Amino acid sequence: MPTTDETMHSEHLSQAQDHFRWRREHLEALATLKRAEAALMLHEARIVGHEAEIARHEEQIAHGTAHAAAVDAGDHARMAHDHAHGAEHHVGLLQAIKAVAAQLDGETRT
């Protein structure tokens, strides 16, 4: 059965609409990946800051305030809270990234 110009035109329009939708979805996905990258960088910055606070606190414990400023009353509790919150965020973000990696590798695991 021969394909008519009208049929080809309809198929072309449908395919073009698919391409526009796919490109929009790709751009949205790239924006999301950039947000994930930024979240990882922010988490790394917080880890570095937390490690510095831990080192200062350990120095103060070992040698007193002559070597490092005393830890404020609520600092240790705040650091423990921030660490726990960071751990929860870390797990969720890495699970999402591993799911993307599995999709890219053609796997279905999550």
ZADO-1210 file (C-alpha; in nm, 4 decimals, padded with zeros to 6 digits):
<atoms>
<atom x="00.0000" y="00.0000" z="00.0000" code="MET" pos="1"/>
<atom x="00.1605" y="00.3283" z="-00.1065" code="PRO" pos="2"/>
<atom x="00.2218" y="00.5951" z="00.1555" code="THR" pos="3"/>
<atom x="00.0455" y="00.9170" z="00.0732" code="THR" pos="4"/>
<atom x="00.1928" y="01.2609" z="00.1194" code="ASP" pos="5"/>
<atom x="-00.0758" y="01.3259" z="00.3795" code="GLU" pos="6"/>
<atom x="00.0273" y="01.0176" z="00.5793" code="THR" pos="7"/>
<atom x="00.3963" y="01.1109" z="00.5605" code="MET" pos="8"/>
<atom x="00.3151" y="01.4671" z="00.6621" code="HIS" pos="9"/>
<atom x="00.1210" y="01.3395" z="00.9647" code="SER" pos="10"/>
<atom x="00.4080" y="01.1082" z="01.0648" code="GLU" pos="11"/>
<atom x="00.6595" y="01.3910" z="01.0292" code="HIS" pos="12"/>
<atom x="00.4518" y="01.6203" z="01.2484" code="LEU" pos="13"/>
<atom x="00.4165" y="01.3496" z="01.5119" code="SER" pos="14"/>
<atom x="00.7900" y="01.2791" z="01.5084" code="GLN" pos="15"/>
<atom x="00.8741" y="01.6496" z="01.5289" code="ALA" pos="16"/>
<atom x="00.6475" y="01.6848" z="01.8315" code="GLN" pos="17"/>
<atom x="00.8263" y="01.3867" z="01.9929" code="ASP" pos="18"/>
<atom x="01.1617" y="01.5549" z="01.9278" code="HIS" pos="19"/>
<atom x="01.0522" y="01.8825" z="02.0871" code="PHE" pos="20"/>
<atom x="00.9203" y="01.6960" z="02.3927" code="ARG" pos="21"/>
<atom x="01.2333" y="01.4813" z="02.4223" code="TRP" pos="22"/>
<atom x="01.4621" y="01.7815" z="02.3924" code="ARG" pos="23"/>
<atom x="01.2641" y="01.9676" z="02.6611" code="ARG" pos="24"/>
<atom x="01.2846" y="01.6618" z="02.8870" code="GLU" pos="25"/>
<atom x="01.6586" y="01.6289" z="02.8213" code="HIS" pos="26"/>
<atom x="01.7172" y="01.9919" z="02.9165" code="LEU" pos="27"/>
<atom x="01.5112" y="01.9472" z="03.2331" code="GLU" pos="28"/>
<atom x="01.7099" y="01.6323" z="03.3167" code="ALA" pos="29"/>
<atom x="02.0403" y="01.8152" z="03.2616" code="LEU" pos="30"/>
<atom x="01.9230" y="02.0933" z="03.4921" code="ALA" pos="31"/>
<atom x="01.8398" y="01.8317" z="03.7549" code="THR" pos="32"/>
<atom x="02.1836" y="01.6725" z="03.7156" code="LEU" pos="33"/>
<atom x="02.3431" y="02.0148" z="03.7654" code="LYS" pos="34"/>
<atom x="02.1386" y="02.0525" z="04.0835" code="ARG" pos="35"/>
<atom x="02.2640" y="01.7094" z="04.1984" code="ALA" pos="36"/>
<atom x="02.6217" y="01.8148" z="04.1218" code="GLU" pos="37"/>
<atom x="02.5720" y="02.1347" z="04.3197" code="ALA" pos="38"/>
<atom x="02.4241" y="01.9369" z="04.6105" code="ALA" pos="39"/>
<atom x="02.7306" y="01.7099" z="04.6149" code="LEU" pos="40"/>
<atom x="02.9635" y="02.0125" z="04.6127" code="MET" pos="41"/>
<atom x="02.7687" y="02.1754" z="04.8937" code="LEU" pos="42"/>
<atom x="02.7828" y="01.8536" z="05.0958" code="HIS" pos="43"/>
<atom x="03.1606" y="01.8356" z="05.0385" code="GLU" pos="44"/>
<atom x="03.1962" y="02.1946" z="05.1606" code="ALA" pos="45"/>
<atom x="02.9963" y="02.1131" z="05.4721" code="ARG" pos="46"/>
<atom x="03.2090" y="01.8032" z="05.5343" code="ILE" pos="47"/>
<atom x="03.5281" y="02.0111" z="05.5145" code="VAL" pos="48"/>
<atom x="03.3812" y="02.2651" z="05.7559" code="GLY" pos="49"/>
<atom x="03.2711" y="01.9911" z="05.9948" code="HIS" pos="50"/>
<atom x="03.6149" y="01.8271" z="05.9829" code="GLU" pos="51"/>
<atom x="03.7727" y="02.1622" z="06.0702" code="ALA" pos="52"/>
<atom x="03.5357" y="02.2010" z="06.3659" code="GLU" pos="53"/>
<atom x="03.6151" y="01.8476" z="06.4833" code="ILE" pos="54"/>
<atom x="03.9902" y="01.9128" z="06.4582" code="ALA" pos="55"/>
<atom x="03.9546" y="02.2363" z="06.6575" code="ARG" pos="56"/>
<atom x="03.7458" y="02.0607" z="06.9201" code="HIS" pos="57"/>
<atom x="03.9916" y="01.7694" z="06.9461" code="GLU" pos="58"/>
<atom x="04.2816" y="02.0131" z="06.9849" code="GLU" pos="59"/>
<atom x="04.0947" y="02.1970" z="07.2587" code="GLN" pos="60"/>
<atom x="04.0148" y="01.8683" z="07.4375" code="ILE" pos="61"/>
<atom x="04.3769" y="01.7507" z="07.4153" code="ALA" pos="62"/>
<atom x="04.5534" y="02.0770" z="07.4983" code="HIS" pos="63"/>
<atom x="04.3009" y="02.3193" z="07.6391" code="GLY" pos="64"/>
<atom x="04.2100" y="02.6640" z="07.5186" code="THR" pos="65"/>
<atom x="04.5733" y="02.7710" z="07.4846" code="ALA" pos="66"/>
<atom x="04.5881" y="02.5829" z="07.1512" code="HIS" pos="67"/>
<atom x="04.2312" y="02.6244" z="07.0253" code="ALA" pos="68"/>
<atom x="03.9325" y="02.8323" z="07.1177" code="ALA" pos="69"/>
<atom x="03.6891" y="02.6686" z="07.3542" code="ALA" pos="70"/>
<atom x="03.3876" y="02.5031" z="07.1985" code="VAL" pos="71"/>
<atom x="03.0671" y="02.6960" z="07.2607" code="ASP" pos="72"/>
<atom x="02.8109" y="02.5238" z="07.4812" code="ALA" pos="73"/>
<atom x="02.5805" y="02.4043" z="07.2021" code="GLY" pos="74"/>
<atom x="02.8423" y="02.3452" z="06.9315" code="ASP" pos="75"/>
<atom x="02.8887" y="01.9735" z="06.9926" code="HIS" pos="76"/>
<atom x="02.5147" y="01.9040" z="06.9866" code="ALA" pos="77"/>
<atom x="02.4753" y="02.1161" z="06.6728" code="ARG" pos="78"/>
<atom x="02.7606" y="01.9340" z="06.5009" code="MET" pos="79"/>
<atom x="02.6101" y="01.5961" z="06.5912" code="ALA" pos="80"/>
<atom x="02.2702" y="01.7062" z="06.4565" code="HIS" pos="81"/>
<atom x="02.4230" y="01.8437" z="06.1352" code="ASP" pos="82"/>
<atom x="02.6224" y="01.5228" z="06.0885" code="HIS" pos="83"/>
<atom x="02.3107" y="01.3049" z="06.1224" code="ALA" pos="84"/>
<atom x="02.1155" y="01.5257" z="05.8801" code="HIS" pos="85"/>
<atom x="02.4056" y="01.5173" z="05.6344" code="GLY" pos="86"/>
<atom x="02.4175" y="01.1377" z="05.6535" code="ALA" pos="87"/>
<atom x="02.0472" y="01.1122" z="05.5642" code="GLU" pos="88"/>
<atom x="02.0896" y="01.3529" z="05.2712" code="HIS" pos="89"/>
<atom x="02.4032" y="01.1669" z="05.1564" code="HIS" pos="90"/>
<atom x="02.2263" y="00.8297" z="05.1425" code="VAL" pos="91"/>
<atom x="01.9256" y="00.9592" z="04.9496" code="GLY" pos="92"/>
<atom x="02.1327" y="01.1516" z="04.6964" code="LEU" pos="93"/>
<atom x="02.3687" y="00.8614" z="04.6323" code="LEU" pos="94"/>
<atom x="02.0778" y="00.6189" z="04.5885" code="GLN" pos="95"/>
<atom x="01.9307" y="00.8495" z="04.3242" code="ALA" pos="96"/>
<atom x="02.2655" y="00.8818" z="04.1456" code="ILE" pos="97"/>
<atom x="02.3173" y="00.5038" z="04.1546" code="LYS" pos="98"/>
<atom x="01.9726" y="00.4592" z="04.0000" code="ALA" pos="99"/>
<atom x="02.0739" y="00.6940" z="03.7162" code="VAL" pos="100"/>
<atom x="02.3992" y="00.4995" z="03.6711" code="ALA" pos="101"/>
<atom x="02.2066" y="00.1718" z="03.6567" code="ALA" pos="102"/>
<atom x="01.9750" y="00.3179" z="03.3918" code="GLN" pos="103"/>
<atom x="02.2730" y="00.4345" z="03.1871" code="LEU" pos="104"/>
<atom x="02.4329" y="00.0902" z="03.2197" code="ASP" pos="105"/>
<atom x="02.1111" y="-00.0730" z="03.0988" code="GLY" pos="106"/>
<atom x="02.0344" y="-00.2317" z="03.4324" code="GLU" pos="107"/>
<atom x="01.7126" y="-00.2197" z="03.6324" code="THR" pos="108"/>
<atom x="01.8512" y="-00.2350" z="03.9846" code="ARG" pos="109"/>
<atom x="01.7848" y="00.0487" z="04.2287" code="THR" pos="110"/>
</atoms>
